[in-house]
Amino acid sequence: MAAESVTSEALPQQENDNGDSKSSQKTVGSNGEAENQSVSKRQRKKQQKQQKWEEERELRKQKRKDKKQQRRLERHSQEEEGGEVQSSRKRLRRDVTPSALRLLLDCSFDSLMLSKDVGKLHKQIQRCYAENRRALHPVQLYLTSLGGQLKQIMDEKDKGWVNWKHYKDVVAKEELVYLTSDSPNILEEMDPTKAYVIGGLVDHNHHKGITFEKAKELGIDHAQLPLSSFVKMNSRKVLAVNHVCEIILAYLEKGSWKEAFFTVLAPEEGAVAVDKDGADHQEKEAEDSDSDSETQQHTEKAQT
């Protein structure tokens, strides 16, 4: 008993199996014998943390209420001060009037393009699809002659694009109009009874006139958008597939070719407005500048 008493007094704290030090307390039980109650530091911290969490419960609840109220006020403010972007989109979707116009993307030029250009064409087609879904007057969009590299890409990335037919099997020949910048015919307005074909070709001007030749070979009507009447381009007037599609959708919405062109084509892309007399703004500004310079020279000579 003496040995046990010495050990107990010499070691008032022991470490448990987890390395936590314990503080020992002696209490007297109902039978009058002393009992040890040990509480580790880890347990004490846990108890303190739980107690603090309980004490701050109401504070957290109030913070959540405040945040919810703040979000409600912000939404209300946006609706009242012109933050109607989302609501206007919903209204637009309700006001959508589908067009009877048909657009066909001719993808029969796959073998003429490099792999990287086929990839670009795929992205342009995706853009056409997305813009048509957002349009106020969406058209009936067809993808035709799908095969080769493009079909492989679309099989991997667009699982729903299957079983497309050639436009000759979908639309009557007399209803077709091939849109090509080399056609001598200018498209003044869109005919809702026609189906307009856009050549799916990313050629960087390497295949000049190929879509025009194909239209003549197939014996179908052809025309070009009235681009030169409203816009002067810095380079040859070959538009990307998605640009042609977006311009047509904009024309259906605005009823104006000029507005449609400048809604889609930015000045950074080399698009310059053309005046009614056929001169572009840059040329007119240069002429005005030259005229002002000449007038100033004549004035100076007269003064001398």
Legacy VTK file of the C-alpha trace (Angstrom):
# vtk DataFile Version 3.0
C-alpha trace
ASCII
DATASET POLYDATA
POINTS 304 float
0.000 0.000 0.000
2.885 2.343 0.807
4.391 1.771 -2.624
1.072 2.551 -4.318
0.718 5.752 -2.290
4.205 6.991 -3.271
3.561 6.315 -6.970
0.305 8.189 -6.883
1.861 11.227 -5.254
4.992 11.251 -7.463
3.048 11.096 -10.767
0.080 13.494 -10.506
-0.177 13.615 -14.364
0.083 10.734 -16.794
-0.033 10.585 -20.560
-2.647 8.488 -22.335
-2.031 6.318 -25.340
-2.577 9.266 -27.714
0.072 11.430 -26.014
-2.540 13.668 -24.333
-1.681 14.681 -20.831
-4.369 14.126 -18.284
-5.044 15.950 -15.062
-6.086 13.715 -12.178
-8.606 14.573 -9.503
-9.532 12.628 -6.431
-13.189 12.405 -5.434
-14.846 10.449 -2.708
-17.378 7.926 -3.868
-20.438 6.705 -2.039
-18.407 3.939 -0.502
-15.947 6.475 0.925
-13.108 5.422 -1.387
-11.185 7.928 -3.550
-11.880 7.870 -7.329
-9.793 9.378 -10.170
-11.533 11.480 -12.900
-9.207 12.317 -15.771
-10.018 14.881 -18.583
-7.566 15.279 -21.483
-6.592 18.644 -22.952
-8.135 17.621 -26.271
-11.449 16.871 -24.597
-11.408 20.177 -22.747
-10.813 22.059 -26.035
-13.636 20.146 -27.678
-15.971 21.021 -24.828
-14.984 24.685 -24.997
-15.491 24.748 -28.782
-18.932 23.155 -28.440
-19.876 25.651 -25.759
-18.769 28.594 -27.951
-20.687 27.197 -30.931
-23.837 26.969 -28.813
-23.376 30.509 -27.529
-23.009 31.910 -31.070
-25.969 30.008 -32.540
-28.291 33.016 -32.444
-25.606 35.273 -33.920
-25.141 32.948 -36.908
-28.881 32.743 -37.408
-29.128 36.535 -37.508
-26.253 36.769 -40.021
-28.042 34.349 -42.354
-31.188 36.457 -42.147
-29.224 39.605 -42.920
-27.571 38.033 -45.987
-30.898 36.783 -47.313
-32.430 40.226 -46.859
-29.468 41.829 -48.644
-29.819 39.510 -51.628
-33.542 40.266 -51.787
-32.877 44.014 -51.787
-30.228 43.664 -54.518
-32.587 41.697 -56.775
-35.322 44.262 -56.233
-32.909 47.102 -57.046
-31.782 45.417 -60.277
-35.346 44.948 -61.469
-36.199 48.591 -60.776
-33.050 50.271 -62.106
-32.721 48.599 -65.464
-31.224 45.321 -64.476
-33.926 43.708 -66.560
-31.438 41.725 -68.675
-32.753 38.386 -67.529
-36.397 39.414 -67.604
-35.966 40.905 -71.091
-34.515 37.600 -72.279
-37.625 35.859 -70.979
-39.808 38.387 -72.782
-37.813 37.874 -75.968
-38.316 34.144 -75.755
-42.068 34.716 -75.412
-42.028 37.119 -78.390
-40.082 34.755 -80.644
-41.692 34.242 -84.047
-40.067 31.414 -86.028
-39.290 32.217 -89.650
-40.267 29.968 -92.537
-36.863 30.662 -94.074
-34.529 27.693 -94.480
-30.742 27.832 -94.204
-28.664 24.893 -95.405
-24.998 24.521 -94.489
-23.278 22.625 -97.299
-20.490 20.519 -95.754
-19.345 18.781 -98.917
-15.937 20.524 -99.011
-14.375 18.476 -96.222
-11.620 16.990 -98.396
-10.422 20.453 -99.486
-9.607 21.605 -95.960
-6.816 20.994 -93.497
-7.713 19.383 -90.175
-7.368 22.696 -88.322
-9.754 24.360 -90.794
-12.286 21.576 -90.382
-12.076 22.233 -86.649
-12.758 25.924 -87.297
-15.750 25.016 -89.447
-17.111 22.877 -86.623
-16.931 25.856 -84.254
-18.638 28.081 -86.837
-21.460 25.573 -87.157
-21.836 25.486 -83.380
-22.034 29.288 -83.404
-24.763 29.189 -86.080
-26.772 26.767 -83.970
-26.379 28.887 -80.816
-27.248 32.188 -82.536
-30.291 30.655 -84.199
-31.587 29.505 -80.814
-31.262 33.057 -79.454
-32.737 34.759 -82.535
-36.020 36.646 -82.500
-36.949 34.951 -85.786
-35.104 31.610 -85.836
-34.808 29.883 -89.197
-34.981 26.201 -90.073
-31.335 25.186 -90.006
-30.095 22.149 -91.930
-26.665 20.550 -92.062
-26.084 18.705 -95.340
-23.482 16.418 -96.908
-21.888 15.662 -93.555
-18.915 13.320 -93.827
-15.155 12.888 -93.498
-13.227 14.767 -90.827
-16.162 16.992 -89.877
-18.442 14.019 -89.245
-15.741 12.396 -87.109
-15.427 15.551 -85.003
-19.184 15.879 -84.636
-19.605 12.209 -83.769
-17.171 12.783 -80.907
-18.443 16.169 -79.704
-22.045 16.463 -80.943
-23.705 13.086 -80.518
-27.068 14.299 -81.845
-25.833 15.200 -85.335
-26.729 12.089 -87.291
-28.610 11.035 -90.409
-28.224 14.311 -92.321
-29.160 14.265 -96.007
-27.954 16.229 -99.010
-30.026 19.346 -99.662
-31.138 17.987 -103.047
-32.970 15.267 -101.101
-34.461 17.726 -98.577
-35.497 20.702 -100.723
-36.853 20.989 -104.236
-34.243 22.198 -106.722
-36.250 25.257 -107.786
-36.381 26.462 -104.164
-32.607 26.511 -103.701
-30.446 29.650 -103.793
-26.707 29.214 -103.270
-25.168 32.204 -101.478
-21.765 32.916 -102.998
-19.766 36.151 -103.156
-18.812 35.411 -106.780
-22.382 35.457 -108.065
-23.328 38.447 -110.270
-26.806 38.430 -108.728
-27.398 40.712 -105.729
-29.833 39.501 -103.080
-32.105 42.486 -102.410
-34.390 40.722 -99.940
-34.914 37.287 -98.431
-37.687 35.140 -99.885
-39.296 32.989 -97.149
-40.280 30.384 -99.742
-36.630 29.786 -100.663
-33.914 27.684 -99.059
-30.557 29.459 -98.950
-27.353 27.426 -99.102
-24.160 28.534 -97.313
-20.940 26.860 -98.397
-19.227 25.228 -95.418
-15.685 26.066 -96.405
-12.815 27.614 -94.453
-10.461 28.309 -97.335
-8.516 31.513 -96.547
-9.106 32.509 -100.191
-7.412 29.343 -101.510
-10.513 28.121 -103.398
-11.844 31.245 -105.061
-15.118 30.733 -106.941
-15.630 27.097 -105.918
-19.120 27.602 -104.447
-20.199 29.616 -107.493
-18.983 26.863 -109.808
-20.810 24.262 -107.735
-24.083 26.204 -107.954
-23.757 26.404 -111.745
-22.820 22.735 -111.946
-25.919 21.747 -109.980
-28.088 24.114 -112.017
-29.505 25.989 -109.035
-30.032 29.721 -108.486
-27.272 31.718 -106.865
-26.833 35.199 -105.374
-24.579 37.234 -103.108
-25.513 39.302 -100.075
-25.617 43.082 -100.868
-22.460 43.579 -98.837
-20.692 45.950 -101.262
-23.704 48.290 -101.258
-23.268 49.057 -97.564
-19.828 47.869 -96.480
-16.310 48.121 -97.837
-14.051 45.325 -96.625
-10.281 45.642 -96.400
-9.880 42.188 -97.943
-11.767 39.979 -100.371
-15.403 39.828 -99.238
-15.543 36.213 -98.065
-17.467 35.905 -94.820
-17.240 33.086 -92.306
-20.145 30.637 -92.247
-21.407 31.905 -88.885
-21.157 35.537 -90.074
-23.466 34.833 -93.026
-25.902 33.045 -90.727
-25.820 35.852 -88.122
-26.296 38.550 -90.794
-29.396 36.791 -92.137
-30.831 36.409 -88.623
-30.146 40.109 -87.939
-31.807 41.078 -91.243
-34.922 39.095 -90.344
-35.079 40.954 -87.039
-34.231 44.503 -88.190
-35.472 44.510 -91.785
-32.373 46.424 -92.906
-29.271 45.044 -94.595
-27.136 47.937 -93.384
-28.133 47.403 -89.750
-27.689 43.661 -90.149
-24.156 44.018 -91.550
-22.960 46.402 -88.869
-24.632 44.409 -86.104
-22.398 41.473 -87.013
-19.318 42.983 -88.674
-17.116 45.167 -86.496
-14.710 47.879 -87.737
-11.888 45.778 -86.274
-12.693 43.177 -88.934
-12.150 45.718 -91.710
-15.791 46.745 -92.200
-16.228 50.385 -93.292
-19.591 52.007 -94.058
-20.252 53.038 -97.669
-22.180 56.232 -98.513
-25.045 56.335 -100.985
-22.707 57.603 -103.701
-20.551 54.482 -103.286
-17.621 56.077 -101.453
-16.637 54.787 -98.059
-16.295 57.099 -95.072
-12.509 56.844 -95.002
-12.216 57.936 -98.652
-14.668 60.774 -98.054
-12.735 61.971 -95.024
-9.501 61.879 -97.050
-11.148 63.885 -99.881
-12.531 66.422 -97.411
-9.110 66.727 -95.829
-7.466 67.284 -99.229
-10.147 69.837 -100.126
-9.624 71.710 -96.863
-5.869 71.691 -97.442
-6.259 73.093 -100.974
-8.657 75.795 -99.745
-6.214 76.789 -97.047
-3.366 77.028 -99.597
-5.463 79.229 -101.919
-6.388 81.454 -98.989
-2.747 81.843 -97.959
-1.745 82.737 -101.545
-4.516 85.327 -101.766
-3.387 86.922 -98.512
0.203 87.189 -99.749
LINES 1 305
304 0 1 2 3 4 5 6 7 8 9 10 11 12 13 14 15 16 17 18 19 20 21 22 23 24 25 26 27 28 29 30 31 32 33 34 35 36 37 38 39 40 41 42 43 44 45 46 47 48 49 50 51 52 53 54 55 56 57 58 59 60 61 62 63 64 65 66 67 68 69 70 71 72 73 74 75 76 77 78 79 80 81 82 83 84 85 86 87 88 89 90 91 92 93 94 95 96 97 98 99 100 101 102 103 104 105 106 107 108 109 110 111 112 113 114 115 116 117 118 119 120 121 122 123 124 125 126 127 128 129 130 131 132 133 134 135 136 137 138 139 140 141 142 143 144 145 146 147 148 149 150 151 152 153 154 155 156 157 158 159 160 161 162 163 164 165 166 167 168 169 170 171 172 173 174 175 176 177 178 179 180 181 182 183 184 185 186 187 188 189 190 191 192 193 194 195 196 197 198 199 200 201 202 203 204 205 206 207 208 209 210 211 212 213 214 215 216 217 218 219 220 221 222 223 224 225 226 227 228 229 230 231 232 233 234 235 236 237 238 239 240 241 242 243 244 245 246 247 248 249 250 251 252 253 254 255 256 257 258 259 260 261 262 263 264 265 266 267 268 269 270 271 272 273 274 275 276 277 278 279 280 281 282 283 284 285 286 287 288 289 290 291 292 293 294 295 296 297 298 299 300 301 302 303
